Structure formats: C-alpha cells, structure tokens
Amino acid sequence: MKTIEQWIDGAPYHGEPVRRTPVENPATGRIEAELLEASAADVDHAVRVARQAQLSWRKVSLAKRMDIMFRMRQLVLDHSDELATSIVNEHGKTYSDAIGEIQRGRETLDFACNIAAALKGEISYDVSTGVDVHTLRQPVGVVAGIGPFNFPVMVPMWMHPIAIATGNTFVLKPPSPAPTASMIIARLYKEAGLPDGVFNVVAGDRHVVSALLEHPGIDAVSFVGSTPVAEIIQETATTHGKRVQALGGANNHAIVLPDADLDHAAQHIAAAAFGAAGERCMALPAVVAVGGIAEELARRVAEHAGAYVVGSGFEAETDLGPVISAKAKERITGLIDDAEQRGAQIVLDGRSATVAGFEGGHFLAPTVITKVPLDAPVYTEEIFGPVLTIGEAETYEEAIALVNAQPFGNGAAIFTRDGGAARRFTLDVEAGMVGVNVPIPTPVAYYSFGGWKDSLLGDTHIHGPEGVRFCTRAKAVTVRWPGDTVHAATTSFEREA
C-alpha cells in the first residue's frame, strides 16, 4: 500500500508521524493509501525550515522568481494527467472535472508569472521642497495554507503561487482525504528550481491545524472550508497575532425571472447544481423561480439532470462521480428524507443510485426538490451534494428578499433577458460574486475570489490583487537628499537579473 509522507526542505520527510490515516477511493470504497499525519515536532521543523529559507528567498529578484513560476506553469501543464488521476482516485470527480480544476488553478500561476506588475509601487516627487515619497510592498514572511478536499489542486494553487512569488515561503496543510496532489505539486516546484524550504507540506488532522495557527513562526494563514471551521481559524490565528484570510461556506442562490430563456436557464442550472456531485462552494443548490414558472423550470431541470450518467470518474461518459465518503452520502440522503417528511415534492430522486462494478462507491444521482419549507435543513444548510431545491416567489422583490435572508453570501445569479433587472440585481444582492445568466460566477485569477457575510471571515478575498495585498505589507518611504551638488560617481553598479 502506498504511504504518503510530508514534504519538508525540498524532499519527502518521514518525521515522527502520530498516526496513519487511510486514504479511500470514494468510487470503490477501498483504501488505496495511508497518510502519515505529522506530529507537532514535524510541524515545528517545517516552519523553522520555511522561516530560514525565507531569509534568502525574499532577496531573490523578481525576474528569478517569475522565471521559476514560468517553469512551474509548464510543469503543471506537462503533469496534468498525473495530477488529474490523483484527484479522481482520491476525490472521485470526473477526469474532465479534474482537468478543469487544474486549468483554473493554473490561472493563478499565470498571474504569478507577472507578479512584478502587481508589486509596482507609487512615487510622488517634491511633496515638499526636495522631498520625494514612494511606496513598496514586502513579503509578510511565512504563509500557511489550509485547503479543502473538494479542490485539492485548485484551491491551494489560489494561495501558494502568489505567496511564493511575492517573496514569502509557504507551508501547506493538504486535505487528508485527497493529499497526493499536494505532494506532486511539491515535487514539481523542486523540478522548477524553487529553493529547498520555500514550499513545504505537512499533513494531518486538527492537531496539525492547531500547531500551524499557534506557531510563532507563521505570519499569515489562508483557509478555505466550512464557516464553523473558518470561525475557529480566524479566532485562533488572530489571537496569536497572525494575518488571516478565511473563506467559509456557501448556499448560493439563483433567481429566474419569467422572461428568462428557460431552456438556457435549466441547462446551466443543472450543470451548476450537479457538476462535481455538488461538492463545490460555488455550486448552485437553490433557485427561486419568479411569477409562476417553478413547475415548468423544475420539469426542464429534471429533464436535463435525469440524463446525467453517474459512475467512475475515469469513464468518458460519466457526468458526476461519487461524493467523498459514506458519511457524506448518509448526511445528504438524510437531508432529502427530512424534506420529504416535511411535505416537499421530490421531482427527481437520486438517493438509490448504484453503479455496476462499483457497488462499494458513495454514489448519489441528481435530486430536484420543490415546495421545500424555508426552515428545512436541505434549504438552509450547505448541502455539498447533488441536490437542488426550487422555490417560488411572486415578484422580484420577494425573490431578492429570500436570497438576501441567507446567512451566506458567496455567490448569486440571475437569469433574465431584462438588462435593467439584471443591473438592479447586481446592486441589490448581498453576495461577493454575482452572475448574470452565469450560474457559477467564479472570477478569473486576475480578479479576487470571495464572498460576503458568513462566507468570509475577515475582509481579504483570495488570489488576484487582494491576494497580493494579503501576502505583502505596504511601506511608504520619504526621502530627502541634502545639498544640490552632483558628485562624480565613484562606484559602478551592474544590473543583476
């Protein structure tokens, strides 16, 4: 059986593991590997290594840092199959979804390849007689990243390329159910020429997270996961004097107005709700249909979703793979059962899905539910499974009130042909990312990703310009050179790339 170790100081590191955690293939239910969970001593070693490496890495020129990022970008392209295979084996998503995840993650590498543009400062001459002021940004030091299981490549890649390109070193805590991709990334950074100790991986459970949050050698913590954990991350890390970027959960909503193209809406809602088995923070689990179109919309969504193929992620015809674990499947089916008992109507039922040859897998097919009570957990909670609820409202005002009543504010969308209504929605809705006829409004990497309300703890979004600000500290420099005599130069300077 494969053993997955840590990665510290440019090489695999066995250390003093506290336990061996099984890594399961969710399509088969079989244990495929064992993950060695790092001890507190291992975490301390990784942070000390990162801290020492940062002393020299922060002095490396932008040209050399960008050169490494360019090589890393190409290596990720060259090893996309290896990375995608690890994602399918440990997460269960389809191979095409895994490739898409890698491509979206690579966009942040693209951004980091031009980090010099993002780090440009400002200058003002003669703010007073003979006095100039300029600004610059410097790295914070050592950044820790804590990633979720559903995007084991993309989400960490929203963190580490920017942190590293801006002169920080990085310690990644990968998701325990899907740790292999992080080890592949570590190996590729080594091959790209990244100095030892700049990128490190320490795996484990809550004890590893706590050790990182409390370690005096960590300067900033970036997290993506559930809101309850994000709250703990923020409170613990800030208590220990760290900068925190904590992205929490979501319960994204879309409004469908009566004038919308229902075929377009139904097709894209189905893809957004059930793609990746609904296991993404930008999934679309809830729709509010306005003006008596709910029944027709539900019928059309169910028609699209009913044709989806559930199966192994390696089969070309598969549209959605399993959910991550038996426990997750049990929770999701329990939410559907509860809604049914409360009087909700199950338009499409995916609870009994089975896949021939994969009887031990954790499969669920798409489920579409209407007439759901607003206090039902299947509506109020983040489902993280292939379930869609379709509610009703008589007017736009009623619909936007339902959306804005949610404690989460990650993403929201509207389907309409009315430009005025769309514009009003983009201003009215209380969400950080908004789509117009786009059900998953995830911004490209040169913008920043993040929500409002309980979907974001703190005020800094991830990647893009806000990611650069999170990983750096600003400095303003005021300069005066006394006298006005120009002396002959006695020292020559050579430009060093």
N, C-alpha and C positions, 0 to 999 in steps of 0.2 A: 504494500500500500504506500502511496506517495506521502511523504512528510513535507510539510510546508514550514520553513523556519522564518526567522526575522532577516532583515537586510540592514546591516549597520556598517558604516565606514567602507562602503564600496564592495561588500561581499556578503554572502549568506552568513548568518550568525546563529549558532545553536543556543548559546547562553544557558540560562537556568530556568527552563520552562516550568510553569506552575501546574500545567495540565495539558492533556492532548484533547482537542475538540474535534469531533467528527465533522467532515465536510460532505454533505449529501448532494446527490444528483436529484433534483426535485421531479424530474421526468420518470425516474425509475424507483426512487425511494431508497436507493442503495448508497452506502458510504463509499466514497471514491478516494478520500484522502484524510489525513489527520493534520490539524493545525496546532503547532506548538505555541501556546499562549505565553507571552513574555512576562517575566517577573518584574517587580519594582526595580530590582537591580539592573535588569536589561533595559528598562525604560530610562533609568538614570544614565546608563552607559551611552545610549543612543543620543540623549540630549547633550551630554558632555561632548560627544564626538561632533555633533552638529554645531555646538557653540564654538568649539575650537576651529572647525572648518570655516565658520562664518568670518573669522578674523581676517582670513586671506581672501575668501570669496568676495567679500564686499568691496575689495580693492581691485578686482578684475574689471577690465574695461568693458564698457557696453558693447563694443564691437566683438569682443571674445565671447561674452555671454550670449549675444544674438547668434553668433556662429554655432554655438552648441545647440541653441534652440532650433536652428535650421536643420542641423543634423538629426536632432531628436524627432522633428516633424517627419523627416523622410523615413526614419526607422519605424515610427508608428505606422506609416503607410505600408512599409515592407512587411511588417509583422501583424497586419490587421487580422489575418486568418488565425494566427496563434491566439491573439487577444480575444477575438470573437468566439473561438472554440471554448476557451476557458469560461467566458460569460455564459454560453449556452449550457455547458456542463454543470455550472455551479448556481446559476440563477434560473435557468430554464427558458428564457426568452428565445424567440426565433433567431436563427442565424442572421437574417436580414435586419432584424431589430438591433442585434448586437453590432453589426457593421455600421448601422446608422448612429448608434451610441458613440462609437469610436470616432466617426466623422464629426459629430457635434463637439466632442471633447477636443478633437484636433484643432477646431476653430480657435480655441484659447491658445494653443501653441502658435497658430498663425499670428495672433495678436502679440504674443510674447516675442515673436521674431522681429517685431518692430517696436520693442519696448522703449527704444531711445526717444521716439516721438512722444510717448506717453509721459516720459520723465522730464520733458523740457520745462525749464523754469521761466520766470519773467524778469525783466530788468527795467528800471527807471533811472535815467541819468539826471543829475543835478536836481535832486529833490530838495536840496539846499545847496548853497554855493560849494562846488567841488565835492559834493556827496552823492554817491550812487547807491541804489538798493537793488539787490537781486534775490530771487528765491531759488531753492533747490529742494529735492526730496531724497532722503536717505533711508536705507532699509531699517526695519524695526529690530531685526536680529534673527531669532529662531521662531518659525511659524509651525504650529501643529495643525494637522488636518484630520478630521474625523468624518469618514464617508459612509453612506448608506448602502444597503445590499442591492438596491434595485438598479443602480448605475455604477458598478464597481470601477469603470474606466472613466466615464464622462465627468461625474461629479468631482472626484479627486483632481481630474485634469482642469476643472474650473479653478482649482486652488494652486497647485504646485508650480505650474509654469510661470505664473505671474509673480509668485513669491520668490522663486529662484531667479528669474530674470531681473528682478529689482534689487538683487543682492542679498537676499535672505537665504538661510538654509531651512530645510523642511523635514519634519518628522510626521509620517503618515500612519494613522491607525486605520487599517483596512476593515471592511465588513467581514465578520467571522464566517458567514455563510458563503462568501464569494471572495476569498483572499488571493487567489492565484494571479489575477490580473495585475495586482499591485507589485508582485514580485517580478513579473515580466517587465513592467514599466521601469522598475529599479535597474534591472539588467540592461535595458535599452539606454537609460541615462548614462550608465557606465560606458557603454559602447559609443555613445555620442561624445564622450570626452569630459563629462561632468566630473569635477574633482571628488575624490572619496570624502564621504561625510556630509556632502551637501544635500543629498536625498537619502532618507532612511525610512525603514518600515518596521513598526513594532505592532504585532497583532495580539489580540486578546479581548477580554470582556470589560466589564465596568471597572475592574481594578486598574486596567491599563489607561482607560479614560481618566480616572481619578488621578493617577500618577502624573499624567500629562497636564491636567488642569492645575495641579498644585505645585508642579515643579518650578522652582525659581528660575531655571534656565530657559523656560518657554516665555516668549514675549507676546505672542498673539495666537488665537485659536479660531479656526474656521470650521464650522459644523453645518451639516445638512442632515435632517432627520425629522423625527416627530416633535411636536410642540412641547409635550411634557419633558422630553429629554433636553430640548433646546433651552428650556427654562432652567434646568439644573446646570447645563453647560454655562449659561450666562452668569448665573448667580455665583457658582463656584469659581469660575475663572476670573471674573471681575473682583471678587473678594480677594483673590491672590494677585491682583494688580495687573491683569492681562487685558489686552485689547481683544474683543470678542465679536465675531461675525457668526450669528446663529440663525439659520433658516429652518423654520418649523414646518408643520403640516399644512394641509390644504383640503378644501371641499369645494372645488371650483364649480361655478355655475355658468350656464349659458341661457340667454333669453332668446326665444324665437318669436318674432313678430308675425302677424298674419300675412304680411306682404312678402315674406321671405320665399325664396326658391326652396320648396320643401324637399325636393329630391337632393339638391346640393346639401341642404342642412342635414338631412337624415344620413346621407352617406358619410359626411365628415364627423357628425356627432358619434356615429357608431365606431368609426376608426379611433376617435379620441377617447371614447369610453372604454373600449375593449382592447385596444392595442397594448402590447406588453402585458396582457392579462390585467390591465388596470393598475399595475404596480408602478405608478409614477406620480410624482407630486403635481404634475401638470395634466393628469388625467381629467376627464370630464365626467363626473359621476352624477351630476344633477342638471336638469333642464327645466326651465319654466316656459311653458307654451302659452302664448297670449291670444285671447279672443276666440276661444272655442276650437283650436286646432290640435289639442293634445292627443285626441284619439287617433286622428289621421297621422300625426307625426310619429306616435308610438308604433303604429302599424308599419310605417315605412322604415323606421329604425330597426324594428324586429325583422323585417324582411331582409335588410342588409346583414344584420348580425347573425341571423339564422343560417346564412350561407357560409359563415366563417368555419374554418376547419381547425379543430383543436387537436394538438398532437405534439410529437417531439420537435424541438426547435431545429433539428437538423434536416427535417423533411421539407422539401421545397414548397409543398402545398399548404403547410401549416401556417395559420394566421395568428394563433396565440398558443403559447405553451402553458405549462403548469404555473400555479402560484408557488411561492418559495418553500412552503412546508405544510405538513399535515395540520399543524396548529393554526396556520393562517387559513387554510381551507375550512376548518371547523368553525372558526370565528365568522368567516364570510357567510357560510351557509346558515349559521345561527342568526345573523342579521336579516337574511332573507326570510327565514322561518318566522321570526318575530314580526316582520312587516306583514306577512300573510295572515298571521293570527290577529293582527290589528285591523284587518279588513282591506289591505292593499290588494291590488289586482296584479297577478303575475302574467304579463303578456308573453314573455319568453322566459323559459325556465332552464337554467344551465346547471342546476345542482347535481344532476345524475350523470354528468358527462363521464365517459370512460374511453380509453384509447387502447385498442388491441395491441398486445405486446408490451404495454406499459401499465399494467394493472396496479403496480405499486406507486404510480405517479400521483401528484396532487393536482388533478385537473378539474377545472370548472369551465363551463361554456358560458357565453354571454347571457345575462339575465336582464330583462327590461321590466320595470315595475311602474304602475300608475296608481293614482289615488292613494298615495302614501301619506299618512298623518304626519304633520310637521314636527311632532315630537318623537317620531320613530327613530331609533338609532341608525337605521340604514340610511336615513336622510341627514341626520345631524352629525354623524361621525365620519371621519375619513375612512373609506371602505378599503382601499388598496386591493381591489379585486375587480373582476369583470362584471360590474353591476351598475346599471343606470336607472335612476328614478326620473320620471317625467311628471312634473307638477303643472298646475293650471293657474292662470290669472286672467282677469277680465281686461285689465289695462296695463300699459307700460308702467304707470306709477305703482301699481300693485306688485308688478314683477320686480322692479328695481328695489322696492322695499323688502321683498323676500331675499333678494341677493345680498343686500347690504345688512340684513339682520344676522348674517353668518358671522361667527367669531373669527373665521379665517378670511384672509384677503390676498391669496396668492395670485390666482388668475381668474379672469372672467371674459365672456364673449357674448356677442350679439349677432344674430342672423337677421338681416333685413336688406331691402333694396332702397330704403329711405336714408339718404345721406344726412338729413337733419336729425333723424332719430339716432343714427349711429354716432354722430358728433355729440349729441346730448348724453348718450350712454358713456362715452369715453370720459366725459367730465363728471357724470353723476356717480359712477360705480366706484366702490371702495375696494380697490384691488391694485396691486403693484404692476401687473402685466395684463393688458387688455387686447382682445382680438375682435376685429370686425369681419365677420364671415370666415374667421380663422379660429378653430376651436381650441388649439393649443398654442397660445401666443408666447412661445419661448423666444426671447430676443437673441439675435446673433451675438457672437462673443465680443464684438467691439462696442456693444451696449452692455448694461449690467442686468443681472437676474436677481429678482427678489420681490417679496410680497409686502402687504400691509398687515396691520392688526396682529393676530396670533400667529401669522405665518412668518413673522420676522421679529426676532429679539435683537434689540439694538437698532441702529439706523443705517448700517452699511450693507448694501447689496453685494453680490458676488460677481466676480470677473469683470472685464471691461474697465472703464475709468474708475468706478468705485472700488474695484478690486485692487487697482494700483494704489489708491489712497489708503486702503486698509493695510497694505503691506509696507507702506512707507510713512515717514514723518517729515513734515514740512519744516523748512528752516529759512528764515529771512536774514540776509547779510547786508549790513550797512557799511559802506567803505568810503574812507577819505584818504587821499594821498597828499600830505602836506607839501607845500612848495610847488613851483611850476617849472623847475629846471629839469630838462631831459638829459640824463647822463648817458654816456656811451655804454652799450651793453658789454658786460664782462663775462656773461655766461650764455652759452648756446643751448637751445632746447630742441630735441628731436621728437617728432610726433611718434608716439608708440600706440599701435592699434590695440 
